[in-house]
Amino acid sequence: YERKCVFCRIARREEPGTALLPCEYEDLVCFKDIKPGAPHHYLVVPVEHMGNCKTLKTEHIPLVKRMMEVGKAVLQKNNCNDMNDIRMGFHWPPFCSIAHLHLHVLAPASQMGFLSRLYYRLNSYWFIT
């Protein structure tokens, strides 16, 4: 836990302005992005403080898979059922605004604006899936 990290505080329910969405895993939280890049834009975040995606190792594959499961589930709960029209990924350093691992979940990708399409461009130098 890092007191200065806003995602740590959100995960511990210390930020009353951020509503947590239902999540089936106790070690993950999900909430709406404050600067949405699509009609549905959520962040899936581990409760335990972890560095950005560059710190991920082979042993983190199950964690990332569960993060993706949570992302898909929250989309389906919000009537986004076309899983071919979504975008999920991480911003690659130094393009991370917050140094706590967080998966961006956006849908429908086809409704993303020009800037969002750039900012969340698949497998670009700054955003990886």
C-alpha positions as CSV (number, residue, x, y, z in Angstrom):
1,Y,0.0,0.0,0.0
2,E,1.3,3.4,-1.0
3,R,-0.5,6.2,0.7
4,K,0.4,8.7,-2.1
5,C,-1.0,6.4,-4.8
6,V,-4.5,7.3,-5.8
7,F,-5.3,3.8,-7.1
8,C,-4.2,2.3,-3.7
9,R,-6.5,4.7,-2.0
10,I,-9.4,3.9,-4.4
11,A,-8.8,0.1,-3.9
12,R,-9.0,0.5,-0.2
13,R,-12.2,2.6,-0.5
14,E,-10.5,5.7,0.8
15,E,-11.7,7.9,-2.1
16,P,-15.4,8.3,-1.5
17,G,-15.8,10.1,-4.9
18,T,-15.0,6.9,-6.8
19,A,-17.6,4.2,-6.9
20,L,-16.3,0.6,-7.2
21,L,-18.1,-1.7,-9.6
22,P,-18.9,-5.3,-8.7
23,C,-15.9,-7.5,-9.0
24,E,-15.7,-11.3,-8.5
25,Y,-12.1,-11.2,-7.2
26,E,-11.2,-9.7,-3.8
27,D,-7.7,-8.8,-5.0
28,L,-9.0,-6.6,-7.9
29,V,-11.2,-3.5,-8.1
30,C,-12.9,-2.0,-11.1
31,F,-14.2,1.6,-11.6
32,K,-15.0,4.1,-14.3
33,D,-12.1,6.1,-15.9
34,I,-12.4,9.8,-15.0
35,K,-11.4,10.7,-18.6
36,P,-13.3,8.2,-20.7
37,G,-12.0,7.5,-24.2
38,A,-15.1,5.5,-25.2
39,P,-18.8,5.4,-24.1
40,H,-17.7,2.6,-21.7
41,H,-14.2,3.1,-20.2
42,Y,-13.2,1.2,-17.0
43,L,-10.0,0.5,-15.2
44,V,-9.2,-2.8,-13.5
45,V,-6.7,-2.4,-10.8
46,P,-5.0,-4.8,-8.3
47,V,-5.7,-3.9,-4.7
48,E,-2.0,-4.6,-3.9
49,H,0.3,-1.9,-5.2
50,M,2.1,-3.1,-8.3
51,G,4.3,-1.1,-10.6
52,N,3.3,-0.4,-14.2
53,C,3.1,-3.1,-16.9
54,K,6.8,-3.1,-17.4
55,T,7.2,-4.9,-14.0
56,L,5.0,-7.8,-15.1
57,K,6.6,-11.2,-15.2
58,T,5.5,-14.7,-16.3
59,E,4.1,-15.4,-12.9
60,H,1.6,-12.5,-13.4
61,I,-0.1,-14.1,-16.4
62,P,-3.0,-15.4,-14.2
63,L,-3.4,-11.9,-12.7
64,V,-3.6,-10.3,-16.1
65,K,-6.1,-13.0,-17.3
66,R,-8.3,-12.3,-14.3
67,M,-8.1,-8.5,-14.9
68,M,-9.3,-9.2,-18.5
69,E,-12.1,-11.4,-17.1
70,V,-13.3,-8.6,-14.9
71,G,-13.1,-6.1,-17.7
72,K,-15.2,-8.3,-20.0
73,A,-17.7,-9.0,-17.2
74,V,-18.2,-5.3,-16.4
75,L,-18.8,-4.6,-20.1
76,Q,-21.4,-7.4,-20.4
77,K,-23.1,-6.1,-17.2
78,N,-23.4,-2.8,-19.0
79,N,-24.9,-4.3,-22.2
80,C,-21.7,-4.3,-24.2
81,N,-21.9,-7.8,-25.7
82,D,-19.8,-7.4,-28.8
83,M,-16.5,-8.6,-27.5
84,N,-15.0,-8.0,-30.9
85,D,-15.6,-4.3,-30.5
86,I,-13.6,-3.7,-27.4
87,R,-10.1,-2.5,-26.5
88,M,-8.1,-3.6,-23.5
89,G,-4.5,-2.8,-22.7
90,F,-1.9,-1.0,-20.7
91,H,0.0,2.3,-21.3
92,W,3.7,1.6,-21.7
93,P,6.1,3.7,-19.6
94,P,6.7,6.6,-19.7
95,F,3.2,7.1,-21.0
96,C,1.5,5.9,-17.7
97,S,-0.3,8.7,-15.8
98,I,-0.3,6.6,-12.6
99,A,2.5,4.1,-11.6
100,H,0.1,1.5,-10.3
101,L,-0.8,-1.4,-12.7
102,H,-4.2,-0.7,-14.4
103,L,-5.9,-2.3,-17.3
104,H,-7.9,0.0,-19.6
105,V,-11.2,-1.5,-20.8
106,L,-12.9,0.5,-23.6
107,A,-16.1,-0.2,-25.6
108,P,-17.3,0.1,-28.2
109,A,-14.0,0.7,-29.8
110,S,-15.8,1.6,-33.0
111,Q,-17.2,4.7,-31.2
112,M,-13.9,6.0,-29.9
113,G,-13.0,9.5,-31.1
114,F,-10.0,10.5,-33.1
115,L,-7.8,11.3,-30.1
116,S,-8.8,8.2,-28.2
117,R,-8.1,6.0,-31.2
118,L,-4.6,7.5,-31.1
119,Y,-4.1,7.3,-27.4
120,Y,-5.4,3.7,-27.2
121,R,-3.9,2.6,-30.5
122,L,-3.4,-1.2,-30.6
123,N,0.2,-2.3,-29.9
124,S,1.6,1.1,-30.4
125,Y,4.8,2.4,-28.8
126,W,2.6,3.7,-25.9
127,F,-0.3,1.2,-25.5
128,I,0.0,-2.6,-25.5
129,T,-2.6,-5.2,-25.4
